[in-house]
């Protein structure tokens, strides 16, 4: 694998750096640095989203025909690395990286015309209605029902751990429309407008003190059948396709490295106060191990994702990438609080300086091996991919 940039790629990197210099504000950088939840708040991420959208750079995973960039894998890697290094906000992925690819692959022409431009512009803000109180890692056990009623479905049930549902105006969700056959059968993929009568959102406060998560209650919610993506009772197929994008289509190494940058800045502040953690050689050796692990993971990402075309699913390797990224996220959080030492005992869900964000980031990272498919589920998927059914 040749990692030397060509002249064209070097020119692209210079173009990205120039765009960032002209468009990324100090407020955007600070908002990302102080983020301790899974994703930045909309007031942090959407301004950057809209600037990228105006440049045509907000959906690198999409085919060019639907508003994608047409970038090579190396160009996308360059872009992600430069954005992370500059401290740009993480683009909220539920529309761009999850709903969008499913609509492109399985939606009707009318659905593509309705939803894709609004995802690109940031006008629509999406949430994901998959997990339920009795169906998390065993997602196929979901019980939320959608009963046909003329040109509509009547939906009843509840979804949980619904990230940013309190901000979203649309939810893509799995509902049960049939009961015959396996429990994976009879599931459909619906788009629900969050302002529909009968939709109630209740907050769930995370261990780090943030309001990222919610439980969504659906009581006699009327949803047009035209909002169903793909065929009725085929939603499990579409969900598996979506989860491959959720777990393995991102480039996580650059953001993991940005987490190390947050720790570096905290160490600088501690040293300025006369308490330099860099004097502890054992601690610095453990920090170096985490940094080396991230470097190795970066090579894994490049090798596995480098051959993907825009809009192409990464397949079963997504579980490997998701599991490794989750564990590295936790490792960054752990070394961060170890370096802070007693300072980590005092934390706030609303930090004002980047060092204060490390304890909350550590606490919330405990969920990284649960959301998007628990670590045990990923290990099972990896085993089946290696040994067969």
C-alpha positions in Angstrom: 0.0 0.0 0.0 1.7 3.2 -1.2 1.0 6.0 1.2 3.0 8.7 -0.7 0.6 11.4 -2.0 0.6 12.1 -5.7 0.9 15.6 -7.0 -2.9 15.6 -7.6 -3.5 14.5 -4.0 -1.2 17.1 -2.6 -3.1 19.7 -4.5 -6.3 18.4 -3.1 -5.0 18.6 0.4 -4.0 22.2 -0.2 -7.5 22.9 -1.5 -9.1 21.3 1.7 -6.8 23.3 4.0 -7.6 26.5 2.2 -11.3 25.8 2.5 -11.0 25.1 6.2 -9.0 28.2 6.8 -11.7 30.3 5.1 -14.7 28.6 6.6 -14.0 27.1 10.0 -14.6 29.6 12.7 -13.1 29.7 16.2 -16.7 29.1 17.6 -17.0 25.9 15.6 -13.7 24.6 16.8 -14.4 25.4 20.4 -17.9 23.8 20.2 -16.3 20.5 19.0 -13.5 20.6 21.6 -16.1 21.0 24.4 -18.3 18.2 23.1 -18.5 15.2 25.4 -21.6 13.5 24.0 -21.7 11.1 21.0 -22.3 14.0 18.5 -22.1 17.8 18.8 -25.3 19.7 19.3 -27.0 21.0 16.2 -25.8 24.6 16.8 -22.3 23.3 16.6 -22.5 20.9 13.7 -25.1 22.4 11.4 -23.2 25.6 10.5 -20.2 23.5 9.4 -22.6 21.1 7.6 -24.1 24.0 5.6 -20.7 25.4 4.6 -19.6 21.9 3.4 -23.0 21.5 1.6 -22.5 24.8 -0.2 -19.1 23.5 -1.4 -20.6 20.2 -2.4 -18.5 18.3 0.2 -21.0 17.1 2.8 -21.7 13.6 1.5 -18.5 11.9 0.3 -20.1 8.4 0.7 -22.8 9.2 -1.8 -22.6 8.6 -5.6 -21.9 11.8 -7.5 -25.3 11.5 -9.3 -27.1 12.0 -6.0 -24.9 14.9 -4.7 -21.7 13.0 -3.6 -18.2 14.3 -4.2 -16.8 11.6 -6.5 -13.7 11.5 -4.3 -11.3 8.6 -4.2 -10.8 6.8 -0.9 -7.5 8.7 -0.5 -9.1 12.0 -1.1 -11.8 11.2 1.5 -9.1 10.1 4.0 -7.2 13.4 3.4 -10.4 15.4 3.9 -11.3 13.6 7.2 -7.8 13.9 8.5 -7.6 17.6 7.8 -11.0 18.3 9.3 -10.2 16.4 12.5 -6.7 18.0 12.8 -8.2 21.5 12.4 -10.9 20.8 15.1 -13.9 20.9 12.7 -17.2 19.7 14.1 -18.1 16.1 13.5 -20.9 16.1 10.9 -24.1 14.6 12.4 -24.3 11.3 10.5 -27.9 10.0 10.9 -29.0 11.6 7.6 -25.9 11.8 5.6 -24.3 8.4 6.5 -27.3 6.3 7.5 -30.7 7.4 6.0 -29.2 8.7 2.8 -27.5 5.5 1.6 -30.6 3.4 2.3 -32.8 5.8 0.4 -30.4 5.9 -2.5 -30.2 2.1 -2.6 -33.8 1.2 -1.9 -36.0 4.3 -2.1 -38.4 5.3 -4.9 -37.6 8.1 -7.2 -40.1 10.3 -5.4 -38.5 9.5 -2.0 -35.0 10.4 -3.4 -36.3 13.7 -4.7 -38.1 14.4 -1.4 -35.5 13.5 1.1 -32.0 13.6 -0.4 -31.8 17.3 -1.1 -33.0 18.1 2.4 -30.4 15.8 3.9 -27.6 17.5 1.9 -28.8 21.0 2.9 -29.3 20.1 6.6 -32.9 21.1 6.5 -33.9 17.7 7.7 -32.4 16.4 11.0 -32.8 12.6 11.4 -32.9 10.2 14.3 -32.9 6.4 14.3 -35.8 4.4 15.7 -34.3 0.9 16.0 -33.8 -0.2 19.6 -36.7 -0.9 21.9 -36.9 -1.6 25.7 -37.1 -5.3 24.8 -35.2 -5.3 21.6 -31.7 -3.9 21.7 -28.9 -6.2 20.6 -31.6 -8.7 19.6 -33.1 -6.1 17.3 -35.2 -8.7 15.4 -37.4 -9.0 18.6 -38.9 -5.6 18.1 -42.6 -5.2 18.8 -43.5 -1.8 17.5 -46.4 -2.5 15.2 -47.6 -0.8 12.0 -51.1 -1.8 10.9 -52.3 -0.9 7.5 -55.3 1.5 7.4 -56.1 2.5 3.8 -53.2 4.6 2.5 -51.6 4.9 5.9 -50.1 2.8 8.7 -51.2 3.2 12.3 -48.0 2.8 14.4 -47.9 1.9 18.1 -44.9 1.1 20.2 -41.7 2.7 21.8 -38.1 3.2 20.7 -35.3 3.8 23.1 -31.7 5.3 23.2 -32.9 7.5 20.3 -30.0 9.9 19.8 -31.0 13.6 19.2 -34.7 12.7 18.8 -35.4 15.9 20.7 -33.8 17.8 17.8 -35.0 15.7 14.9 -37.8 16.4 12.5 -37.6 12.9 10.9 -37.0 9.4 12.2 -36.2 6.3 10.2 -37.6 3.3 12.1 -38.2 -0.4 12.0 -41.8 -1.6 12.6 -43.4 -5.0 12.5 -45.9 -5.3 9.7 -46.2 -9.1 9.6 -46.0 -12.1 12.0 -45.4 -15.0 9.7 -42.0 -16.8 9.4 -38.8 -15.9 11.3 -38.8 -13.0 13.6 -36.5 -11.2 11.1 -39.4 -11.4 8.6 -42.4 -9.1 8.8 -40.3 -6.0 9.5 -40.7 -2.8 7.5 -38.6 0.4 7.2 -40.7 3.6 7.7 -39.9 7.3 7.8 -41.9 9.1 10.5 -42.3 12.9 10.8 -41.5 13.8 14.4 -44.2 16.4 14.6 -46.9 13.8 13.8 -49.7 13.5 16.4 -49.0 10.7 18.8 -45.2 11.1 18.9 -43.8 11.9 22.3 -40.1 12.3 23.1 -38.8 11.9 26.7 -35.2 12.6 27.7 -32.7 10.1 28.9 -29.7 11.7 30.7 -26.4 9.8 30.1 -23.9 8.9 32.7 -21.9 11.9 31.6 -24.8 14.2 32.3 -25.7 15.0 28.7 -29.1 14.9 27.1 -28.1 13.0 23.9 -30.6 10.1 24.3 -34.3 9.8 24.4 -37.2 7.4 24.5 -39.8 7.9 21.8 -43.4 6.8 22.4 -45.6 6.2 19.3 -49.3 6.1 20.1 -51.7 5.7 17.1 -49.3 7.6 14.9 -50.6 7.8 11.3 -47.8 7.4 8.8 -48.5 7.4 5.0 -47.6 4.2 3.3 -45.7 6.3 0.8 -43.2 6.8 3.7 -42.2 3.1 3.6 -38.7 2.7 2.1 -38.6 -0.4 -0.1 -41.0 -3.3 0.1 -43.2 -4.2 3.0 -41.7 -6.9 5.3 -38.2 -6.4 3.8 -37.0 -3.9 6.3 -34.5 -6.4 7.9 -32.5 -6.4 4.7 -32.4 -2.6 4.6 -31.5 -2.4 8.3 -28.5 -4.8 7.8 -27.4 -2.6 4.9 -27.7 0.5 7.0 -25.8 -1.0 9.9 -22.8 -1.8 7.7 -22.6 2.0 7.0 -23.1 2.8 10.6 -20.4 0.5 11.8 -17.8 0.6 9.1 -18.2 3.4 6.6 -16.7 6.1 8.8 -13.1 7.0 9.1 -12.6 6.9 12.9 -8.8 7.1 13.2 -8.6 10.9 12.6 -11.2 11.6 15.3 -9.5 9.3 17.7 -6.3 11.1 17.1 -8.1 14.4 17.8 -9.0 12.9 21.2 -5.3 12.6 21.9 -4.9 16.2 20.9 -7.4 17.2 23.6 -5.3 15.3 26.1 -2.1 17.0 24.9 -3.7 20.4 25.5 -4.8 19.3 28.9 -1.2 18.2 29.7 0.1 21.6 28.5 -2.3 23.4 30.9 -1.3 21.1 33.8 2.4 21.7 33.1 1.8 25.5 33.1 0.4 25.0 36.7 3.5 23.2 37.8 2.1 19.6 37.6 3.6 18.1 34.4 2.3 14.6 33.8 5.0 14.0 31.2 7.4 13.4 34.1 5.7 10.1 34.7 7.5 7.8 32.2 5.1 4.9 32.8 2.1 7.0 32.1 3.7 8.4 28.9 4.5 4.9 27.8 0.8 3.9 28.1 -0.2 7.1 26.2 2.3 6.1 23.5 0.7 2.6 23.3 -2.7 4.1 22.6 -1.2 6.5 20.0 0.5 3.5 18.2 -2.7 1.5 18.3 -4.5 4.4 16.6 -1.8 4.5 13.9 -2.3 0.7 13.3 -6.0 1.2 13.2 -5.6 3.9 10.6 -3.7 1.5 8.4 -6.5 -1.0 8.8 -9.1 1.6 7.8 -7.1 2.5 4.7 -6.6 -1.1 3.6 -10.2 -2.2 4.1 -12.0 1.0 2.9 -9.5 2.0 0.3 -11.2 0.0 -2.5 -14.8 1.1 -1.8 -16.6 3.1 -4.4 -18.9 6.0 -3.3 -22.2 4.5 -2.1 -20.7 1.0 -1.7 -21.3 -0.9 1.5 -18.2 -2.1 3.4 -19.8 -5.5 4.1 -19.0 -7.7 7.1 -15.6 -6.0 7.7 -17.7 -3.2 9.2 -17.9 -5.2 12.5 -14.1 -5.4 12.8 -13.8 -1.7 12.3 -16.7 -0.8 14.6 -15.4 -3.0 17.4 -11.8 -1.8 17.2 -12.9 1.9 17.0 -15.1 1.5 20.0 -12.4 -0.1 22.1 -9.9 2.6 21.1 -12.4 5.3 22.0 -12.5 3.8 25.4 -8.8 3.6 25.6 -8.4 7.3 24.8 -10.9 8.2 27.5 -9.2 5.9 30.1 -5.7 7.4 29.5 -7.2 10.9 29.6 -8.7 10.5 33.1 -5.5 8.7 34.3 -3.4 11.7 33.2 -5.8 14.1 34.8 -5.6 12.1 38.0 -7.5 13.8 40.9 -8.7 16.5 38.4 -10.9 13.9 36.8 -13.0 13.6 40.0 -14.6 16.9 39.2 -16.4 17.1 36.0 -19.3 18.9 34.3 -21.6 18.1 31.4 -21.1 21.7 30.3 -17.3 22.2 30.1 -15.9 25.6 29.4 -12.3 24.6 28.6 -11.2 21.4 26.7 -9.6 19.7 29.7 -12.9 19.7 31.5 -14.4 17.7 28.6 -12.1 14.7 29.2 -14.0 13.1 32.2 -17.4 13.4 30.5 -15.9 12.0 27.3 -14.5 9.0 29.3 -17.9 8.4 31.0 -19.8 8.5 27.7 -17.2 6.3 26.0 -18.4 3.3 28.2 -21.4 3.0 25.8 -19.2 2.8 22.7 -19.1 -1.0 22.9 -22.9 -1.1 23.3 -24.4 1.3 20.7 -24.4 0.4 17.1 -24.3 -3.2 18.1 -22.7 -4.5 21.3 -19.2 -5.9 21.3 -20.5 -9.4 21.8 -22.8 -9.0 18.8 -19.9 -7.8 16.7 -17.7 -10.7 17.8 -20.5 -13.1 16.7 -20.8 -11.4 13.3 -17.1 -11.6 12.8 -17.0 -15.3 13.8 -19.8 -16.1 11.3 -18.1 -14.2 8.5 -15.0 -16.3 9.1 -16.5 -19.7 9.6 -19.8 -19.4 7.7 -23.4 -20.0 8.9 
